[in-house]
Amino acid sequence: MHSVEKATKTKAQKKYLGAFFFRTAVLIYVLYIYFFHRSDLGFEGNFFRIGLLDGLLNKILVACFWVMLMGEMIRRMIPSKNKDYSNFKDIGSSKQFSYMCLPAESYDKERMRKALRKKDIGALKVLAVWFILGAVVLTLKLTKVFTKAEIILIWALCYFLDVFCIVFFCPLQSFLMKNRCCTTCRIFRWDHFLTYTVLAFIPNFYSITLFAVSLVELAMWEWARYKHPERFWEGSNLNLSCKNCVDRTCIYKNEIKKKLPIIK
């Protein structure tokens, strides 16, 4: 990596590193509650119990966390007022918007279709794997092998892995989709859907609303992909090229790949 890239963190790097540390703390907390106070990880009426807090304080904290999670999804569905992509935190997850597209003067539309078709096949592989894993978890839940505590623990792990895959290593990228980086990722905006799917197995106001909004976000992403495919390919949207990338979220991943050449 270039020394300049190492010395100066981009807005996207700062954003995801901050998210990584926060989600690590959430996962550690849930692990602690799971192993030492498992009965406190579940429901209290229509509210989640998230550990050592009781009554009104627990409800306030859970409600604030829910608002934060909902706000993150809703904010990503609304176009930014700042149309200067160079000042935006994350082009990869916002390439469906017109102002994130730097059109190429000319490009081969047939080549674009082939490239996007290949990305679609990778996305279908991810979806198939996710449905299989989801079916396994749901079966374990219905057979009472898993309780609500295990489901919340799996959610916390998914919540953590979502940002870990962006910053350090993504098995979906390396083994299923084979895309170059997160900026060009076909399923970048699937993250909330993949994260909140498991919560749908324990129906509750918080879990259902989070999952429902993640489906809306997924639908908007897929609609944009259908209507404006040129925004999703680096050959037609030059903002997705390495030359014009302002995110540089690949830096840590590339360092890991150098040390572990088996990862491609």
Contacts in CASP RR format, 6 or more apart in sequence:
PFRMAT RR
TARGET T0000
AUTHOR 0000-0000-0000
METHOD contacts of the structure
MODEL  1
MHSVEKATKTKAQKKYLGAFFFRTAVLIYVLYIYFFHRSDLGFEGNFFRI
GLLDGLLNKILVACFWVMLMGEMIRRMIPSKNKDYSNFKDIGSSKQFSYM
CLPAESYDKERMRKALRKKDIGALKVLAVWFILGAVVLTLKLTKVFTKAE
IILIWALCYFLDVFCIVFFCPLQSFLMKNRCCTTCRIFRWDHFLTYTVLA
FIPNFYSITLFAVSLVELAMWEWARYKHPERFWEGSNLNLSCKNCVDRTC
IYKNEIKKKLPIIK
1 251 0 8 1.000
1 254 0 8 1.000
1 255 0 8 1.000
5 248 0 8 1.000
5 251 0 8 1.000
6 251 0 8 1.000
9 17 0 8 1.000
10 246 0 8 1.000
10 247 0 8 1.000
10 248 0 8 1.000
10 249 0 8 1.000
11 87 0 8 1.000
11 88 0 8 1.000
11 89 0 8 1.000
11 90 0 8 1.000
11 246 0 8 1.000
12 89 0 8 1.000
12 90 0 8 1.000
12 91 0 8 1.000
12 246 0 8 1.000
12 247 0 8 1.000
12 248 0 8 1.000
12 249 0 8 1.000
13 247 0 8 1.000
13 248 0 8 1.000
13 249 0 8 1.000
13 251 0 8 1.000
15 89 0 8 1.000
15 90 0 8 1.000
16 163 0 8 1.000
16 166 0 8 1.000
16 167 0 8 1.000
16 249 0 8 1.000
17 167 0 8 1.000
19 163 0 8 1.000
20 163 0 8 1.000
20 164 0 8 1.000
20 167 0 8 1.000
23 159 0 8 1.000
23 160 0 8 1.000
23 162 0 8 1.000
23 163 0 8 1.000
23 164 0 8 1.000
24 160 0 8 1.000
26 156 0 8 1.000
26 159 0 8 1.000
26 160 0 8 1.000
27 156 0 8 1.000
27 157 0 8 1.000
27 159 0 8 1.000
27 160 0 8 1.000
29 50 0 8 1.000
30 41 0 8 1.000
30 50 0 8 1.000
30 152 0 8 1.000
30 153 0 8 1.000
30 156 0 8 1.000
31 153 0 8 1.000
31 156 0 8 1.000
33 40 0 8 1.000
33 41 0 8 1.000
33 50 0 8 1.000
33 51 0 8 1.000
33 52 0 8 1.000
34 41 0 8 1.000
34 149 0 8 1.000
34 152 0 8 1.000
34 153 0 8 1.000
37 51 0 8 1.000
37 52 0 8 1.000
38 149 0 8 1.000
40 49 0 8 1.000
40 50 0 8 1.000
40 51 0 8 1.000
40 52 0 8 1.000
41 49 0 8 1.000
41 50 0 8 1.000
41 51 0 8 1.000
41 148 0 8 1.000
41 149 0 8 1.000
41 152 0 8 1.000
41 153 0 8 1.000
42 48 0 8 1.000
42 49 0 8 1.000
42 148 0 8 1.000
42 149 0 8 1.000
42 152 0 8 1.000
43 49 0 8 1.000
43 148 0 8 1.000
43 202 0 8 1.000
43 204 0 8 1.000
44 55 0 8 1.000
44 58 0 8 1.000
46 204 0 8 1.000
46 205 0 8 1.000
46 206 0 8 1.000
47 58 0 8 1.000
47 59 0 8 1.000
47 62 0 8 1.000
47 206 0 8 1.000
48 62 0 8 1.000
48 152 0 8 1.000
48 204 0 8 1.000
48 206 0 8 1.000
49 58 0 8 1.000
50 58 0 8 1.000
50 61 0 8 1.000
50 62 0 8 1.000
50 65 0 8 1.000
51 58 0 8 1.000
53 61 0 8 1.000
62 206 0 8 1.000
66 206 0 8 1.000
66 209 0 8 1.000
66 210 0 8 1.000
69 210 0 8 1.000
70 209 0 8 1.000
70 210 0 8 1.000
70 213 0 8 1.000
72 192 0 8 1.000
73 192 0 8 1.000
73 210 0 8 1.000
73 213 0 8 1.000
73 214 0 8 1.000
73 217 0 8 1.000
74 213 0 8 1.000
76 93 0 8 1.000
76 94 0 8 1.000
76 189 0 8 1.000
76 217 0 8 1.000
77 216 0 8 1.000
77 217 0 8 1.000
77 220 0 8 1.000
79 97 0 8 1.000
79 99 0 8 1.000
80 88 0 8 1.000
80 94 0 8 1.000
80 97 0 8 1.000
80 99 0 8 1.000
82 88 0 8 1.000
83 99 0 8 1.000
85 91 0 8 1.000
85 99 0 8 1.000
85 100 0 8 1.000
85 102 0 8 1.000
85 239 0 8 1.000
85 246 0 8 1.000
86 246 0 8 1.000
88 94 0 8 1.000
88 100 0 8 1.000
88 246 0 8 1.000
90 247 0 8 1.000
90 249 0 8 1.000
91 100 0 8 1.000
91 183 0 8 1.000
91 239 0 8 1.000
91 240 0 8 1.000
91 245 0 8 1.000
91 246 0 8 1.000
91 247 0 8 1.000
92 100 0 8 1.000
92 182 0 8 1.000
92 183 0 8 1.000
92 184 0 8 1.000
92 185 0 8 1.000
92 188 0 8 1.000
92 240 0 8 1.000
92 247 0 8 1.000
93 188 0 8 1.000
93 189 0 8 1.000
93 191 0 8 1.000
94 100 0 8 1.000
95 101 0 8 1.000
95 183 0 8 1.000
95 188 0 8 1.000
95 231 0 8 1.000
95 232 0 8 1.000
95 237 0 8 1.000
95 239 0 8 1.000
95 240 0 8 1.000
96 189 0 8 1.000
96 220 0 8 1.000
96 221 0 8 1.000
96 224 0 8 1.000
96 225 0 8 1.000
96 228 0 8 1.000
96 231 0 8 1.000
96 232 0 8 1.000
97 224 0 8 1.000
97 231 0 8 1.000
98 228 0 8 1.000
98 231 0 8 1.000
100 231 0 8 1.000
100 237 0 8 1.000
100 239 0 8 1.000
101 228 0 8 1.000
101 230 0 8 1.000
101 231 0 8 1.000
101 237 0 8 1.000
101 239 0 8 1.000
102 237 0 8 1.000
102 238 0 8 1.000
102 239 0 8 1.000
102 244 0 8 1.000
103 230 0 8 1.000
103 236 0 8 1.000
103 237 0 8 1.000
103 238 0 8 1.000
104 235 0 8 1.000
104 236 0 8 1.000
104 237 0 8 1.000
104 238 0 8 1.000
107 230 0 8 1.000
107 235 0 8 1.000
107 236 0 8 1.000
112 229 0 8 1.000
112 230 0 8 1.000
112 233 0 8 1.000
112 235 0 8 1.000
112 236 0 8 1.000
113 229 0 8 1.000
115 233 0 8 1.000
115 235 0 8 1.000
116 186 0 8 1.000
116 229 0 8 1.000
116 232 0 8 1.000
116 233 0 8 1.000
119 177 0 8 1.000
119 179 0 8 1.000
119 186 0 8 1.000
119 232 0 8 1.000
120 186 0 8 1.000
122 176 0 8 1.000
122 177 0 8 1.000
122 178 0 8 1.000
122 186 0 8 1.000
123 177 0 8 1.000
123 186 0 8 1.000
123 187 0 8 1.000
123 190 0 8 1.000
125 176 0 8 1.000
125 177 0 8 1.000
126 172 0 8 1.000
126 176 0 8 1.000
126 177 0 8 1.000
126 187 0 8 1.000
126 190 0 8 1.000
129 176 0 8 1.000
130 194 0 8 1.000
130 197 0 8 1.000
134 197 0 8 1.000
134 198 0 8 1.000
137 146 0 8 1.000
137 151 0 8 1.000
137 154 0 8 1.000
137 198 0 8 1.000
137 201 0 8 1.000
138 201 0 8 1.000
140 146 0 8 1.000
140 150 0 8 1.000
141 147 0 8 1.000
141 150 0 8 1.000
141 151 0 8 1.000
141 201 0 8 1.000
141 202 0 8 1.000
148 202 0 8 1.000
151 198 0 8 1.000
151 199 0 8 1.000
151 201 0 8 1.000
151 202 0 8 1.000
152 202 0 8 1.000
154 198 0 8 1.000
155 195 0 8 1.000
155 196 0 8 1.000
155 198 0 8 1.000
155 199 0 8 1.000
158 194 0 8 1.000
158 195 0 8 1.000
158 198 0 8 1.000
159 195 0 8 1.000
162 191 0 8 1.000
162 194 0 8 1.000
162 195 0 8 1.000
165 171 0 8 1.000
165 172 0 8 1.000
165 173 0 8 1.000
166 182 0 8 1.000
166 249 0 8 1.000
167 249 0 8 1.000
167 252 0 8 1.000
167 253 0 8 1.000
168 252 0 8 1.000
168 253 0 8 1.000
168 256 0 8 1.000
169 253 0 8 1.000
169 256 0 8 1.000
169 263 0 8 1.000
170 182 0 8 1.000
170 253 0 8 1.000
172 187 0 8 1.000
173 179 0 8 1.000
173 181 0 8 1.000
173 182 0 8 1.000
173 185 0 8 1.000
174 263 0 8 1.000
174 264 0 8 1.000
177 185 0 8 1.000
177 186 0 8 1.000
177 187 0 8 1.000
178 264 0 8 1.000
179 185 0 8 1.000
179 186 0 8 1.000
180 234 0 8 1.000
181 249 0 8 1.000
181 250 0 8 1.000
181 253 0 8 1.000
182 188 0 8 1.000
182 247 0 8 1.000
182 249 0 8 1.000
182 250 0 8 1.000
183 240 0 8 1.000
183 245 0 8 1.000
183 247 0 8 1.000
183 249 0 8 1.000
183 250 0 8 1.000
184 233 0 8 1.000
184 234 0 8 1.000
184 240 0 8 1.000
186 225 0 8 1.000
186 232 0 8 1.000
188 221 0 8 1.000
189 217 0 8 1.000
189 218 0 8 1.000
189 220 0 8 1.000
189 221 0 8 1.000
190 218 0 8 1.000
190 221 0 8 1.000
192 210 0 8 1.000
192 213 0 8 1.000
192 214 0 8 1.000
192 217 0 8 1.000
192 218 0 8 1.000
193 214 0 8 1.000
193 215 0 8 1.000
193 217 0 8 1.000
193 218 0 8 1.000
195 214 0 8 1.000
196 207 0 8 1.000
196 210 0 8 1.000
196 211 0 8 1.000
196 214 0 8 1.000
197 211 0 8 1.000
197 214 0 8 1.000
199 206 0 8 1.000
199 207 0 8 1.000
199 208 0 8 1.000
199 210 0 8 1.000
199 211 0 8 1.000
200 207 0 8 1.000
200 208 0 8 1.000
200 211 0 8 1.000
224 231 0 8 1.000
225 232 0 8 1.000
229 236 0 8 1.000
230 236 0 8 1.000
230 237 0 8 1.000
231 237 0 8 1.000
232 240 0 8 1.000
233 240 0 8 1.000
234 240 0 8 1.000
234 241 0 8 1.000
235 241 0 8 1.000
238 244 0 8 1.000
239 245 0 8 1.000
256 263 0 8 1.000
257 263 0 8 1.000
257 264 0 8 1.000
END
